[in-house]
């Protein structure tokens, strides 16, 4: 494998832990490996059992390593949850160069200045996202490098999280024998991957419906402006099926994935399946219509709650409508119900990479995309360092380029 740089993302979800290996060749991303494992120790997107979560991470990493034939030692980890909060900040510095040309050092200093905010002791900064730079009063600048000026300002969004949740997540990854090179907000990473520049400018709501939680992220004027997490998701549909058909949750999940349809009118009456019922040795036959009668009301309720939450955040009239992603939206009929309940334009976002063309992989691929985009903005991803063609067990460890640069940037956030 002739490679330049390798990035591994870790998406720790309620139902699955996914490790995605991305190879960066001349600034282009290729997904070369995917590892997936059933998630234990996670409930509604939060870690409730450290040891089980560690084992799930190891299983996913092992799966990815076997697929590609390398040893993974470092990962960029996605974070989400209802403890995440956004806070506006402002930084100002004087341009340090004698010729008054703004360089990387000035941008780093103004970002550091914006990070100086008062925070409660139980909260911690995860990251900072510049919204715009201001050079000598001139606003609306996205990249001030090379410009001439005396005073450099930045308007930024500070992403903060609960220390307990952050440290538990980092502890799980480190106990699994991995180094964390970056902690990245998953809704921000997904937004960079799924939304066009126009969608982020006009105003769009990105909704990631997972198994145990639904993350809502609102983008406006090119930036993330609001985020919220609801403790609902595909697990609720599975539980309804389990109760309605009186079967084990494990069987209910398999039935949902194989026969699930969110719209009763689209369900096939001749699509039959047998269910092993609790307390009985005799299987009972059901049709897809019976299953849809259970699923449709719950899906309607999920989108109703999403609409109410977006309204509560104050962004119910966004021009760009809604973009859906996450494993749960793969079910047939989800888009139809979403369009009815949300009463606006809705589309489903799918990563456009071979091997991961499924909404369930959006967050993991988004993390890789986010890291590469950031590094390209810093001017370093365009000149990656070559490594050996040997697919040895230490392949990832021998790549000093992008990983070292990531560690240097993210070290202050961890």
Beta strands, then each sheet from edge to edge (+ up, - down):
strand 1: 5-12
strand 2: 16-25
strand 3: 28-38
strand 4: 42-43
strand 5: 46-47
strand 6: 74-79
strand 7: 85-94
strand 8: 123-135
strand 9: 138-141
strand 10: 151-162
strand 11: 179-185
strand 12: 204-209
strand 13: 214-220
strand 14: 223-230
strand 15: 272-275
strand 16: 284-287
strand 17: 322-325
strand 18: 346-348
sheet 1: 3+ 2- 1+ 6+ 11+
sheet 2: 4+ 5-
sheet 3: 7+ 10- 8+ 9-
sheet 4: 14+ 13- 12+ 17+ 18+
sheet 5: 15+ 16-
end
